[in-house]
Amino acid sequence: GVFHEGQLSDDGFLQDLRPGGALIVRLSGAPVICLGLEGTQRAMPYGTYVPRPAFRRIRARWGEPRAFAKGDPPETILGWVRERLLALGAIERP
């Protein structure tokens, strides 16, 4: 799994995507499947190292796979990933 943001979000909003993930996609030729996660802030708030006890649910939504060519520019890949993450429940920073 690759987290295209490159770090944890302290406020729960989708951060800028880093180009390293796009490089991995281009070089590997493997299809990409985006995963939207909801509820992670409640189960494990930013700055903690141990998840909170039970009754915290995390919802996972999987997108459809897509393959990219080795010549596709990183902007194309990251644009598609951003669009899919927002469609799967990520919240864009206001």
Secondary structure, DSSP 8 states (H G I E B T S, - for coil): ---TT-S--SSSSB----THHHHHHHHH---B--EEEESHHHHS-TT-SS---SS---EEEE---B---TTS-HHHHHHHHHHHHHHTT--B--
